[in-house]
Amino acid sequence: MDLRWLITWEMLGCEGLKNEQILSSGPCIENKVSNIAVGAHSVVISFSSSLQISTLSTVLYLRVVLFYFAMFVISRPSCSTYVCCNRAFSIETAAIDMLEDGEKSKLRPSPEFLSSLDSNSRQLVDKIMAEVEIMEWMMPHPPSLLRDKQWQKLMTIEKTEDRVAYLRAYAKHVFRDEMREAKKKAIVDSRNALLNFQRAKFSADGMGYGPAMYELITSNLERNARRIKHIEGAAMWRTLRLNEKPRIVVDCQFIAKKFDDFSSRLATQLEYIIQENLRRREPFDLSIVNYDENNPNCEAVTKFLKTQYAHQTVMPLYTDEDVADLYNKEDIIYIAKWSQQVIRTPLNDEVYVICLGRDNRLPLGAARKRGCRTARIPFNEHFKLYNFHFLPFTSVVRVLHEAYQTGGDWHAAILGGISRRYFIPQEQNISRTMSAQARLKNEELTNQISQMVTDALQTESDNK
């Protein structure tokens, strides 16, 4: 009897092949069967056989079955392959988990900090840790590191949205510091490479330029940092010898003793005041009182005051004593925004005190406590200023400089001493409008993140 095979390919869409086609198509059947084994979805073979099978049909049948089995075994991965893949995947997953644990450990408090807490504080820290873990996924740019002092700050913040705002601001602060340090390191490395090259030339009896080597005298002397310091020091020495200009005292008693972002910015303003005064042709006799060298907020200022090149110029006097201990109380005038008196012109040989603080009313209390006078710069008498809630301290020093140079012309001093943005209304100030829009967008994103954190914690508590 004949052997009839009916082969149906779903993917290839072929029709059934009969016995005559199979017997007449010698090597072609191998290619088609191999295609079936590799690519076809399903093969349905239906046999309608009779009682007698020819020898040729038997050989062809065994040949097709063996070839199909060989192709099936080759195309299927072995058990060892599956084991190797699973092992590699498990090792990869473990490495990723280890990296994630290392990243998360940077955002967790130290064991020493946790061991120093009581039970109530530990519960609060556990809650904040859960919030920080969710914030890390929700924030576009989460902080890369949280130290113990940041955890102490987080424990003092009551609301979740305030903690989110603090972490976002801290993340920006860390990112800017990293970029600043990277830029500074690149400049230092480039300068050291140049100096090493010049030292090698100088050691080989060549013309090497740099410190303790040859010095290049150019027409632009301001390109030499040492000569700039000499010029600034000479101007300050002239002011001290003549003793004609009024003195300016910066009072640092309101800078917080512990690390605080706002106090750190106040200390940065102090550094700006020193630089603004030094670059003047006729600088003021500047002093810094109630200054604590060990204050963590004033670390950068202390480094600036104690620089190794301080001998090349005249640095301002800084002390931890009070202004009343250094000068006569009758000559001391505290500059206060809310004072009823106006600074008299021309500026006499008096001592003007600038209080570094958050509140504009702090100078009034400090002057009342010491029995000194207060006065203000007449801004509103000469101009209509907009968004004039807080003026940078460098602008105050600049206005006093201009007032002394112009002989008491407050109009010209204010016009040349403060920024132009204070003279432009809010609706016409494009930069302030863009800043307000960015601030609103930032607040909206902060509220969204805090709401998602609250919802996630609530869902987790409900599931428990």
C-alpha positions in Angstrom: 0.0 0.0 0.0 1.1 3.6 -0.5 2.2 5.8 2.3 0.5 9.2 2.1 1.7 12.2 4.1 -0.3 15.2 4.5 1.9 18.1 5.7 0.3 21.4 6.6 2.4 24.5 7.3 0.6 27.3 9.1 3.3 30.0 8.6 4.3 29.1 5.1 0.7 28.6 4.0 1.5 25.5 1.9 -0.9 22.9 0.8 -0.7 19.3 1.7 1.8 17.2 -0.1 0.9 13.8 -1.3 2.9 10.6 -1.6 3.8 11.2 -5.3 5.2 14.7 -4.6 7.3 13.4 -1.7 8.7 10.5 -3.6 9.6 12.7 -6.6 11.3 15.5 -4.7 14.6 14.0 -3.4 16.8 16.7 -1.8 14.1 19.3 -1.8 12.4 17.6 1.1 15.4 18.2 3.3 15.4 22.0 2.8 11.7 22.2 3.4 11.8 20.0 6.6 14.7 22.2 7.9 12.7 25.3 7.3 9.8 23.7 9.2 12.1 22.8 12.2 13.6 26.3 12.4 10.8 28.7 11.4 7.4 27.1 11.3 5.1 27.6 14.2 3.4 24.2 14.0 3.6 21.2 11.8 0.7 18.8 11.6 1.5 15.5 10.0 -1.3 13.2 9.4 -0.6 9.7 8.3 -2.9 7.6 6.2 -1.0 4.4 5.8 -1.9 1.0 4.3 -0.8 -2.5 5.4 2.2 -2.6 3.0 5.1 -0.1 3.1 7.8 -0.1 0.5 11.5 -0.1 1.2 12.0 3.3 -0.4 9.2 4.8 1.6 10.7 3.3 4.9 14.1 4.7 4.2 12.7 8.1 3.3 10.5 8.1 6.4 13.5 7.4 8.7 15.6 9.9 6.9 13.0 12.7 7.4 12.4 11.8 11.0 16.1 11.7 11.9 16.8 15.0 10.1 13.9 16.7 11.8 15.1 15.4 15.2 18.6 16.7 14.6 17.4 20.1 13.6 15.1 20.3 16.6 18.0 19.4 19.0 20.4 21.9 17.4 17.8 24.8 17.4 16.9 24.3 21.1 19.4 25.4 23.8 20.7 22.8 26.1 20.2 22.6 29.9 23.8 23.8 30.5 23.1 26.9 28.4 20.1 27.6 30.5 22.1 27.2 33.7 24.9 29.5 32.5 22.3 32.1 31.5 20.6 31.9 34.8 23.9 32.2 36.6 25.0 35.2 34.6 21.7 36.9 35.1 21.8 36.2 38.8 25.3 37.6 39.1 24.3 40.7 37.1 21.2 41.2 39.2 23.3 40.9 42.4 25.8 43.5 41.1 23.0 45.9 40.3 21.5 45.3 43.7 24.9 46.0 45.3 25.2 49.2 43.4 21.7 50.3 44.4 22.4 49.5 48.0 25.6 51.5 47.8 23.8 54.5 46.3 21.0 54.3 48.9 23.6 54.1 51.8 24.8 57.5 50.8 21.4 58.9 51.5 21.0 57.2 54.8 22.2 58.5 58.2 25.3 57.0 59.7 25.1 54.3 62.3 26.7 56.7 64.9 23.9 59.2 64.2 21.2 56.6 64.6 22.7 55.2 67.8 22.6 58.7 69.4 18.8 59.0 68.9 16.1 58.1 71.4 13.0 56.1 70.5 10.8 59.1 69.4 13.6 60.5 67.3 14.3 57.1 65.8 10.7 56.8 64.7 10.8 60.3 63.1 14.1 59.3 61.3 12.5 56.1 60.0 9.6 58.1 58.6 11.9 60.6 56.9 14.0 57.7 55.5 10.9 56.3 53.9 10.1 59.7 52.5 13.7 60.2 51.2 13.6 56.8 49.5 10.4 57.7 47.6 11.7 61.2 46.9 14.8 59.7 45.3 12.5 58.0 42.6 10.2 61.0 42.2 12.8 63.9 42.0 14.3 64.7 38.6 17.7 65.4 40.2 17.9 63.9 43.7 20.8 64.6 46.0 23.8 62.3 45.7 24.8 62.4 49.4 23.2 63.3 52.7 25.4 63.8 55.7 24.4 63.8 59.4 24.0 67.6 59.5 21.5 67.4 56.7 19.6 64.7 58.6 19.6 67.0 61.7 18.1 69.7 59.5 15.4 67.3 58.1 14.4 66.4 61.6 13.7 70.0 62.4 11.4 70.4 59.4 7.8 69.5 60.2 6.0 69.4 56.8 6.7 67.0 54.0 6.6 69.6 51.3 9.1 71.7 53.2 11.4 68.6 53.4 11.0 68.1 49.6 11.9 71.8 49.0 14.9 71.5 51.2 16.2 68.4 49.5 15.7 69.9 46.1 17.6 73.1 47.1 20.3 71.0 48.7 20.7 68.9 45.5 21.2 72.0 43.4 23.7 73.3 46.0 25.7 70.1 45.8 25.6 70.0 42.0 26.9 73.6 41.8 29.6 72.9 44.3 30.7 69.8 42.3 30.8 71.8 39.1 32.7 74.6 40.8 35.2 72.2 42.3 35.7 70.5 38.9 36.3 73.8 37.2 38.7 74.9 39.9 40.6 71.6 39.8 40.9 71.9 36.0 42.4 75.4 36.3 44.8 74.3 39.0 45.9 71.2 37.1 46.5 73.4 34.0 48.5 75.9 36.0 50.6 73.2 37.7 51.4 71.6 34.4 52.5 75.0 33.0 54.6 75.7 36.1 56.2 72.3 35.9 57.1 72.9 32.3 58.6 76.4 33.2 60.5 74.9 36.2 62.0 72.3 33.9 63.2 75.0 31.5 64.6 77.1 34.4 66.4 74.1 35.8 68.0 73.5 32.4 69.3 77.1 32.4 66.5 78.2 30.1 64.1 81.2 30.3 61.5 79.7 32.7 58.8 82.2 33.9 57.0 81.8 37.2 57.3 82.2 41.0 61.0 82.2 42.0 61.9 82.3 38.3 62.1 84.9 35.7 59.3 87.4 35.6 57.8 88.7 32.4 57.1 92.5 32.5 54.2 93.4 30.2 52.4 96.6 29.4 49.3 95.4 31.2 50.5 95.1 34.8 47.0 94.1 36.0 47.6 90.6 34.6 50.0 89.9 37.5 48.1 88.9 40.6 50.9 89.9 42.9 51.1 93.4 41.4 47.3 93.7 41.8 47.6 93.0 45.5 50.4 95.5 45.7 48.3 98.2 44.1 45.3 97.4 46.4 47.5 97.3 49.4 49.0 100.7 48.5 45.6 102.2 48.2 44.5 100.9 51.5 47.7 102.1 53.1 47.1 105.5 51.8 43.6 105.5 53.4 45.0 104.5 56.7 47.8 107.1 56.6 45.6 110.0 55.6 42.7 109.0 58.0 40.3 111.2 56.1 37.6 108.8 55.0 34.9 107.5 57.3 35.2 103.9 58.6 32.9 101.0 57.7 32.4 98.2 60.3 30.7 94.9 59.4 28.9 93.4 62.4 28.7 89.6 62.3 26.9 89.0 65.6 23.7 87.8 63.8 25.4 85.0 61.8 24.3 81.7 63.2 26.8 79.6 65.1 25.7 76.4 63.5 25.7 75.6 59.8 22.8 77.4 58.1 22.2 78.1 54.4 21.2 81.7 54.9 24.0 82.4 57.3 26.4 80.9 54.8 25.1 83.3 52.2 25.6 86.1 54.6 29.2 85.1 55.0 29.6 85.1 51.3 28.2 88.6 51.2 31.0 89.5 53.7 33.6 88.3 51.3 32.0 90.3 48.5 32.1 93.4 50.7 35.8 93.0 51.2 36.5 92.5 47.5 34.3 95.5 46.6 36.2 97.7 49.0 39.6 96.6 47.9 39.0 97.2 44.2 38.3 100.9 44.9 40.9 103.6 44.2 40.2 105.1 47.6 38.9 102.3 49.8 37.3 102.7 53.2 39.0 101.6 56.4 37.1 98.4 56.8 36.8 96.4 60.0 34.9 93.2 60.9 33.7 92.8 64.5 32.0 90.0 66.4 33.7 87.6 64.0 34.1 83.9 65.0 36.9 82.2 63.0 35.6 78.8 64.0 32.1 79.4 62.7 31.4 76.8 60.0 29.4 79.4 58.0 32.5 81.6 57.8 35.0 79.0 56.7 35.5 80.4 53.2 35.9 84.0 54.6 38.5 82.8 57.2 40.4 81.1 54.4 40.3 84.3 52.4 41.5 86.4 55.3 44.3 84.1 56.2 45.6 83.5 52.7 49.3 82.8 52.3 49.5 86.0 50.1 48.0 88.3 52.8 51.5 89.9 53.2 51.2 91.3 49.6 48.3 93.5 50.5 46.5 95.1 53.5 43.7 92.9 54.7 40.8 94.3 56.9 40.9 94.1 60.6 38.8 91.2 62.0 38.2 90.6 65.7 35.7 88.9 68.0 35.3 92.2 70.0 32.3 94.5 69.8 32.2 97.7 67.9 31.6 99.7 71.1 34.9 98.4 72.4 36.9 99.7 69.5 35.3 103.1 68.7 33.6 105.9 70.5 29.8 105.5 70.8 29.2 109.0 69.7 30.8 108.3 66.3 29.0 105.0 65.7 26.0 105.1 63.3 24.1 101.9 62.5 22.7 101.9 58.9 19.1 100.8 59.3 16.4 100.7 56.6 13.6 101.7 59.1 15.5 104.5 60.8 13.9 107.9 60.9 17.1 109.8 60.4 19.0 110.2 57.1 22.7 109.9 56.8 24.1 113.5 56.7 26.4 114.5 53.8 29.2 115.0 53.1 30.2 111.9 55.0 32.2 112.9 58.0 34.8 111.1 60.0 32.3 108.7 61.5 31.9 104.9 61.9 29.1 103.4 59.8 28.1 99.9 60.9 26.4 97.3 58.6 24.7 94.4 60.4 24.8 91.1 58.5 21.4 89.7 59.3 18.1 88.3 58.0 15.8 91.1 59.3 16.1 94.8 58.4 15.1 95.7 62.0 18.1 94.0 63.6 20.3 97.2 63.4 17.7 99.1 65.4 17.9 96.7 68.3 21.7 96.5 68.2 22.0 100.3 68.2 19.4 100.7 71.0 21.3 98.1 73.1 24.6 100.0 72.8 23.2 103.4 72.9 24.2 104.4 69.4 22.6 106.3 66.6 20.9 105.0 63.5 20.5 106.4 60.0 19.4 105.3 56.6 20.3 106.0 53.0 17.6 108.2 51.4 16.5 105.9 48.6 12.8 106.8 48.5 13.5 110.5 48.6 15.2 110.4 45.3 13.7 107.4 43.3 10.7 105.3 43.1 12.1 101.8 43.5 10.3 98.5 42.8 10.7 95.2 44.6 13.0 96.9 47.1 12.6 94.6 50.0 16.2 93.5 50.5 19.3 95.2 49.1 22.6 93.4 48.8 25.2 94.6 51.3 27.7 95.2 48.5 25.3 97.7 47.0 25.2 99.6 50.4 29.0 99.8 50.4 29.0 100.9 46.7 26.4 103.7 47.4 28.5 105.0 50.3 31.6 105.0 48.1 29.7 107.0 45.4 28.3 109.4 48.0 31.8 110.1 49.3 33.2 110.6 45.8 30.4 112.9 44.7 30.5 115.0 47.9 27.1 113.9 49.1 25.1 113.7 45.9 22.7 110.9 46.9 20.9 111.0 43.5 24.1 110.2 41.6 25.3 107.8 44.3 22.1 105.7 44.2 21.9 105.8 40.5 25.4 104.5 40.1 25.4 102.2 43.2 22.4 99.9 42.8 21.2 97.6 40.1 18.9 98.8 37.3 16.3 96.2 38.1 15.1 98.2 41.1 14.1 101.1 38.8 11.9 98.9 36.5 8.3 97.9 37.3 7.5 94.3 37.8 5.4 94.0 34.6 8.2 95.5 32.5 11.1 93.6 34.1 11.5 90.5 31.9 14.1 88.9 34.0 12.0 89.2 37.1 8.9 87.9 35.3 10.9 84.8 34.1 12.2 84.3 37.6 8.7 84.5 39.0 7.5 81.9 36.5 10.4 79.6 37.2 9.7 80.0 40.9 6.0 79.1 40.5 6.9 76.1 38.3 9.4 75.0 41.0 6.8 75.3 43.7 4.3 73.3 41.6 6.8 70.5 41.1 7.6 70.5 44.8 3.9 70.2 45.7 3.5 67.4 43.2 6.4 65.4 44.6 5.3 65.9 48.2 1.7 64.8 47.3 3.1 61.7 45.6 5.2 60.9 48.7 2.2 61.4 51.0 0.0 59.1 48.8 2.7 56.4 48.6 3.2 56.3 52.4 -0.6 56.3 52.9 -1.0 53.4 50.5 1.8 51.5 52.2 0.2 52.0 55.6 -3.2 50.9 54.3 -1.7 47.7 52.9 -0.2 46.8 56.2 
